[in-house]
Structure formats: structure tokens, C-alpha cells
Amino acid sequence: MSAPNENGYKPLLRTSKYQNPVNYTMTPAALRARKPYFWKNTIASIVLFGVVGGIYFYSLNALVQDDFGDIPVPPISDDKLAELRRKRDEEKKADH
């Protein structure tokens, strides 16, 4: 691991040769190496988040519009409905 610093504490993170060992900031060499890719990465990130956000918005919008009115619901008698509700209530009480 790393040796203790001037205060006698061992650093929590291992420093890279591209980081300042005192405050873990990037060295000027690392900043220069990343500079040509900054705008390309920014644009790619915006496009990626836009596509994912668009898919998410489209999916939610498509689900909200469906009313399920075309699905036939079989008729059920009042006695059967009361029995199903009683069973559901019993299961809820058993879970708690």
C-alpha cells in the first residue's frame, strides 16, 4: 500500500501516476491527454441520455394511453366476488 503522509495518516485511495498524491486532482499531463476528447464525450453523453430519455418517455406515454377497454371481463356473481375479497383480506392479515 502507500506510505503514511506528513500527518502520519495512510491515504485512503491509491494514487495513480496521473494524480496529485496530496489532493487526488488530475495532473496537467492527464488534463492535456483528455482535452481533445472532452467535447466529443460531452456530445455523445447528451445524445445517449436523449435516446434513453426518449425511449423512457415514449414507453410511459404509450402505457398511459392504453385503457384496456378492448379486453373482455368475464361476468362474476356477487357471491363469488365477496368470497374472493374475503380470501384476499385473509391473505393480507396472514402477511402482517
C-alpha positions in Angstrom: 0.0 0.0 0.0 1.1 3.6 0.3 3.4 5.1 2.9 2.0 7.5 5.6 1.8 11.1 4.6 3.2 14.1 6.5 0.4 13.9 9.0 1.0 10.2 9.8 -2.2 9.0 8.0 -2.2 6.4 5.3 -4.1 7.7 2.2 -7.5 6.0 1.6 -7.0 5.8 -2.1 -4.0 4.5 -4.0 -2.7 7.4 -6.1 -2.1 7.0 -9.8 0.8 8.5 -11.6 -1.8 10.8 -13.3 -3.0 12.1 -9.9 -1.6 14.6 -7.4 -0.9 12.5 -4.3 -1.9 15.3 -1.9 -5.4 16.1 -3.2 -6.0 13.5 -5.9 -6.6 16.1 -8.6 -5.5 15.3 -12.2 -2.0 16.2 -13.2 -1.5 18.6 -16.1 -0.4 15.7 -18.3 -3.7 13.9 -17.7 -5.7 17.1 -18.4 -3.9 17.6 -21.7 -4.5 14.0 -22.7 -8.2 14.2 -22.0 -8.7 17.7 -23.6 -9.2 16.5 -27.2 -12.0 14.1 -26.2 -14.0 16.5 -23.9 -16.5 17.8 -26.5 -16.9 14.5 -28.2 -17.6 12.8 -24.9 -20.0 15.6 -23.9 -21.9 15.3 -27.2 -22.0 11.5 -27.0 -23.3 11.7 -23.4 -26.1 14.2 -24.4 -27.1 12.0 -27.3 -27.1 8.8 -25.2 -29.2 10.4 -22.4 -31.5 11.9 -25.0 -32.1 8.5 -26.7 -32.7 6.8 -23.3 -34.9 9.6 -22.1 -36.9 9.5 -25.3 -37.5 5.7 -25.1 -38.5 6.1 -21.4 -40.9 9.0 -22.2 -42.4 7.1 -25.2 -42.9 3.9 -23.2 -44.7 5.8 -20.3 -46.8 7.7 -22.8 -47.8 4.5 -24.6 -48.8 2.9 -21.4 -50.9 5.8 -20.2 -52.9 5.9 -23.4 -54.0 2.2 -23.2 -57.3 1.9 -21.4 -57.6 -1.9 -21.8 -61.2 -1.4 -22.9 -60.9 -4.0 -25.6 -60.2 -6.8 -23.2 -63.4 -8.6 -22.2 -64.0 -9.1 -18.5 -66.0 -12.2 -17.7 -69.1 -11.6 -15.6 -68.8 -12.6 -11.9 -71.5 -13.2 -9.4 -71.8 -11.1 -6.2 -71.3 -14.2 -4.1 -68.1 -15.2 -5.9 -66.8 -11.6 -5.7 -67.5 -11.5 -1.9 -65.6 -14.8 -1.5 -62.6 -13.5 -3.5 -62.5 -10.3 -1.4 -62.7 -12.4 1.9 -59.8 -14.6 0.7 -57.7 -11.5 -0.2 -58.4 -9.9 3.2 -57.4 -13.1 5.0 -54.1 -13.3 3.0 -53.3 -9.7 3.9 -53.9 -10.4 7.5 -51.7 -13.5 7.4 -48.9 -11.5 5.8 -48.8 -9.0 8.6 
